Structures are given as C-alpha cells and as structure tokens.
Amino acid sequence: MKDKSKAGTVEALRRSIDAQRGAVVAEFRGLTVAEMTALRKKLREVDAEFRVVKNTLIRLAAKDTGFGGLDEFFSALPREGMYAVELRNEEFLTPMYFAVLREHGVAHVFNSWTRMPPIGDQLDLPGAVSGPFLVARALLRPGRSYDEAVDAFAPYDRILDPSPPLRRDLVRLIETAVHTRIPAYLLVNNRAEGSAPLTVAEVLRMLPPAGA
C-alpha cells in the first residue's frame, strides 16, 4: 500500500510539473511557518504554487519524464565541480529539465543555434537560470546551418550579417549576471555574424559604463 501511495504521489507530481509553464527548485530550510504561509499566499495571487517535496520524489518524477538519466549522471559526479548542459533541440526545454539542473546546481547553456530558440527566449523561460553561473554560446543564427555559415562568412575577418537581437540577448545575459551577482561566461563563434572579435566589440559598446 505504501509503494502504491508513493507511486501515486510521484505521478501527481509529474503531471503537475508537466502542466506548468515552469518549475523552480528552491531550498526552503530557514523559513518559518508564517513566512511559508505568506509565500504561498503571494504565489496563489499570481496563479503559482509552492510545494514542499522530498528530493527522492523529484528524482522519481524526473525519471518518468525522460530526465532520470540526467539526474543519475549528475548525482554521480563530484559536487565541487562546475557543470553545464547544452541542448540542441528546443523540445527538451521543459520545466522538469530546468528542475533537474537546479537540483544539482548545473547551469543551462544559453545557445544561439540552428534548431534552438533565440537566447533571449531561453532566458525568459521560468527557472532557466539554474546554476551558480551563466554561460552562453553564440554559434549560429537560428535557422542557419553550419555549412551555410561557413560558406557565407569565411575568412571571418569582418561582420557580414549583423544580428542586433543576438547582441541584445548577450547584453541581457550580462545584465542578469550583474543583477544576480553570479559570473557569466560568453563564447562567441565566427559563424554568428562573420567575425567573433568584432561581435564581442559590438556587444561591449552596448554595455553601460562601469559604475553607471
């Protein structure tokens, strides 16, 4: 009977997470009962839910959604490492994916890639900032293949296809890192606009002056 009850709880948890636009895993220890009650009330006002769940149940729910292997993988790694996951398929950007990353303190790699949404759209997903640092890879304009970029941009000595949206997204990532006081690592490829150093220079020009 106990196993059936646990299975029902896990299934309900999985369904609840799947039905949400996003899920955020957070540490609640240190909050008083009154503070938790107030938090629940505020979340209900914006159609959100606060639930205390054991880590083991989260892991079981993740297993049923296809992310169990990812959870087991990070559970086996040394905790002192800095880890990040880069996806190349938009359909995997789910609440459970971000919940598993946050459970292990793993960062999502915000990437500009052929079959991925723009970096800014990824940043807007609930729970997308899942680790103690930010990392981004500006690789390709969404929709453009690697071979097309090679043919269009070689020998990579000038910007041939400026992408203001990509630059704005990179600036947003930097501003998010400053606001949350975590490091940010941005990697820019020649195939993003035609010349990685020149793209970096343009992004730097868009940043506010130090101390502003």
N, C-alpha and C positions, 0 to 999 in steps of 0.2 A: 504493500500500500504506500509506503514511504517513497519507493522508487517511482511509482505512478504519479504521486503528488509532485515530485521533483521534475519529472518529465513534463507534466502539465505546466509547471511554473516556467520552465525553460522555453516551451513552445509559446506561451503567452508573452514572454519577454521578447522572443524573436519576432513575433507578429507585431508587437508594439513598436520595436525599433524599425522594422521594415515599413511601418505605416507613417513614420515621421519624416520630415524634411531633413532632420539632422539629429545626431545624438552626441552628447558631450559627456565624457567620463571625468569625474572630479573626485578629489579627496574631501570627505565631509567631516573627518575627525577634527575635533576642536570647536565645532559648532554646538551651541546649546540647543535644547529642545525649543525654546522660544524663537531662536534665530532660524531654526529649520522650519518652524511653522510659518514664520514671516516670509521666508524664501518661497515656500510652496504657494502661499497666497499671491505673491507678486508674479510668480510664474504662471499661475492659473489666469491671471489678468491678461496675459499675452498668449493664451492658449498653449502653454507649455506645461511640462510635468516634471516633478522632481521625485526620483525613486531611489531608495537605498537597496542595492543588490550586492550579493556576495560575488567576489571575483570569480569563484568557481562556476557560478551560474552564467556570468558573462561569457566565460570561455566556452561553456557548453553551447550557449546560443550562437556564438561565433562559428563553432564547428558545424552547426546545422545550416549556416548561411554560406559556407564555402571558404570562410576565412580561418577555419580551425588550424590549417597547416601554417598559416602566417603567425597565429598566436603561439603555436607549439615551437616554431622556429625561434621567435624572439624570447620565449621562455627559457630556451636552452643556451642563449648567449650570455656572456658576462655583462652584468648590469652597468659596469663603469664605461662601457663603450658608447660612442655616439653613432646612431643608426638612422637611416632614412630609406624610404621606399619610393621608387619612381614607377609610375604606371604609364602604359602606352595605349590604354583602352578606356574610354570615358565611362563605360557601363560599370566599371569597378569602383567608381567614386560614390560609394554608398555610406550611409550612416554607420553601419557595422564596420566597414573598413577603417573609418576615422576613429571609431571607438576602440578597436584593437590597437591601432597605433598609439593612441593616448594612454591606454592601459600600460604600455611598455615604454612610454616616453620616446617614441620614434617619430621622426619628422616625415611629413609628406613632401615630396619633391614637386614643387610647382614648375611645370614644364610647358614650354611652347613647342608643340609637336603636331605632326600631320593629323592624327586622329584624336587629339585632345582639345577640350575647350580652351579658350584663352586663359592666361594665367590669372587675370582679374576675376574671371568667372569661378575659377577654382578657389580663389581666396575668399569669395563670397559664400562658399558652402559652409554650413554650420559645422564647427569642430575641425576645420581644415588646418588651423594652427595647432598641431597635435604634439609637437615636441618642444624641447628647450632651446631650439634654434630654428631659423628659417633657411631654406635652401631652394634655389631656383636655377633652372637651366633654360636659357633662351636658345633653342635649337633651330626650329623651323617655323615658318608661318603656318598656322593651322590650315590644312587642306593642300599644302605643297609637299611633294615627295622629296626625298633626299637627292635623288638623281636630278630632278628638275632644278634644285637649288645649286648643285654643283655646276651644271651647265650654264646657269644664269649668272653666277657670281664669281667664278674663277677669273683672275688670280687673287681675289679678295683684298684688293688694295683701295677700294672705295665703297661707299654706300650706294647701292643701285636700286634698292627697293625700301625706302624709309617706312617704318611702321610706328607711327605715333602712339597707337593703342598699346603696343608691346612696351614701349618706353614708359608710358604712364603706368602700366601694370608693375614694371620693375621699381618705379619710384614708390608706388603704393606699398610694395613689399618692404622697401627700406623704411618707409614711414611707420609701417606696422611693427617692424623690429625695434625701432626707436621708442615707439609708444609702449610696447610690452617689455622693453629693456632686455631683449634677447639678441644674440648675434645673428647676422644674416650673411649668407654666402651665395653670391650670384655668379653664375657661369654663363658666359655669352659665346656663342658659336659664330664663326664667319658666315654661316649659311642662314643666319637670322635676317640680316639686312644686306650683307655683302662684305663687311669688314668688322670683326669683333672689337678691335681697339677703338674704332670710330663710333660704334654703337655705344660703348661704355662712355666715351667722351660726351656724347649727346645726353645720356642719362645723367651724368654728373652736372651738366649745365642746368638741368631741370630741378636739381635739389636746392632747397633753400640754403642761404648762407649759414655757416656754423653759428649756433647761438641764437638764430632767429626764432 
